[in-house]
Amino acid sequence: MDIREAINIRKSIRKYKKKQISDEVINELLDAARKAPSAKNVQSHKYFIVKDGVVKNKLIKAGAFKQSYVNDAPLIIICCADPSQYPKSTDVDETPVNYAYIDLSIATSFLVLRATELGLGTVFVAWIYRDKIKEVLNIPENYIIPFVIPVGYPDEDPRPKPRKDLKEIII
Ligand SMILES: Cc1cc2nc3c(=O)[nH]c(=O)nc-3n(C[C@H](O)[C@H](O)[C@H](O)COP(=O)(O)O)c2cc1C
């Protein structure tokens, strides 16, 4: 599969087969994120890998995810970044926390496209309780957690969501 095809076929998947995802495949996903560009090459992103087991059950018990399908994914990638890693900038109107969001979004886009290539379904999920996730996983207070990404072999084939025409997004 080439990148164009991965971009074209990716769509949010919210129903997953019970099949587990191998550590080898998980490493492939994280390696794609690892290779993404980042501001000043700071690479502030961090991932907490949640598979079926004790930690996942703790998250479910704490009610960390608003939508129950997240609980059913065989793999949940908790996407974090540490804004404190950026050097203080004086010449542009960007803050470290903005860079953290930007860099994490780029890196996870790489991850999601690689997942698509490997036949996996994903969805970005921002409807989460960040405080609960931080508490259960002992994630430092200053880290951002903009979203989590449940991952699994697709058990649904939803209709693709419409997109605006090119002329609507070009200024
Ligand atoms: C930053 C972000 C946050 C999102 N949060 C949620 C969420 O909390 N729950 C959910 O079901 N989908 C969530 N989505 C998925 C979007 O609804 C979905 O990407 C959009 O409707 C386009 O559909 P597609 O991904 O199938 O192309 C989120 C997507 C993004 C990019």
The ligand as a Tripos MOL2 file, in Angstrom:
@<TRIPOS>MOLECULE
LIG
   31    33     1     0     0
SMALL
NO_CHARGES

@<TRIPOS>ATOM
      1 C1         -8.7390   15.5780   17.4720 C.3       1 LIG1
      2 C2         -9.8470   14.5900   17.2190 C.ar      1 LIG1
      3 C3        -10.6690   14.2270   18.2700 C.ar      1 LIG1
      4 C4        -11.6900   13.2880   18.0700 C.ar      1 LIG1
      5 N1        -12.4200   12.8650   19.1500 N.ar      1 LIG1
      6 C5        -13.3310   11.8920   18.9780 C.ar      1 LIG1
      7 C6        -14.0270   11.3690   20.1160 C.ar      1 LIG1
      8 O1        -13.8570   11.7980   21.2420 O.2       1 LIG1
      9 N2        -14.9070   10.3700   19.8920 N.ar      1 LIG1
     10 C7        -15.1220    9.8300   18.6450 C.ar      1 LIG1
     11 O2        -15.9150    8.8970   18.5300 O.2       1 LIG1
     12 N3        -14.4730   10.3070   17.5560 N.ar      1 LIG1
     13 C8        -13.5750   11.3170   17.6900 C.ar      1 LIG1
     14 N4        -12.8770   11.7850   16.6110 N.ar      1 LIG1
     15 C9        -13.1080   11.2020   15.2720 C.3       1 LIG1
     16 C10       -13.8100   12.1670   14.3330 C.3       1 LIG1
     17 O3        -15.1720   12.2370   14.6700 O.3       1 LIG1
     18 C11       -13.6140   11.6930   12.8760 C.3       1 LIG1
     19 O4        -12.2270   11.6710   12.5820 O.3       1 LIG1
     20 C12       -14.3230   12.5850   11.8670 C.3       1 LIG1
     21 O5        -15.7220   12.4990   12.0480 O.3       1 LIG1
     22 C13       -14.0020   12.1860   10.4330 C.3       1 LIG1
     23 O6        -14.3240   10.8370   10.2210 O.3       1 LIG1
     24 P1        -13.2230    9.8020    9.7090 P.3       1 LIG1
     25 O7        -12.1040    9.7760   10.7200 O.co2     1 LIG1
     26 O8        -13.9250    8.4890    9.6270 O.co2     1 LIG1
     27 O9        -12.7280   10.2780    8.3770 O.co2     1 LIG1
     28 C14       -11.8850   12.7400   16.7820 C.ar      1 LIG1
     29 C15       -11.0440   13.1250   15.7340 C.ar      1 LIG1
     30 C16       -10.0270   14.0190   15.9510 C.ar      1 LIG1
     31 C17        -9.1240   14.3670   14.7930 C.3       1 LIG1
@<TRIPOS>BOND
     1     1     2 1
     2     2     3 ar
     3     2    30 ar
     4     3     4 ar
     5     4     5 ar
     6     4    28 ar
     7     5     6 ar
     8     6     7 ar
     9     6    13 1
    10     7     8 2
    11     7     9 ar
    12     9    10 ar
    13    10    11 2
    14    10    12 ar
    15    12    13 ar
    16    13    14 ar
    17    14    15 1
    18    14    28 ar
    19    15    16 1
    20    16    17 1
    21    16    18 1
    22    18    19 1
    23    18    20 1
    24    20    21 1
    25    20    22 1
    26    22    23 1
    27    23    24 1
    28    24    25 2
    29    24    26 1
    30    24    27 1
    31    28    29 ar
    32    29    30 ar
    33    30    31 1
@<TRIPOS>SUBSTRUCTURE
     1 LIG1         1 GROUP 0 **** ****
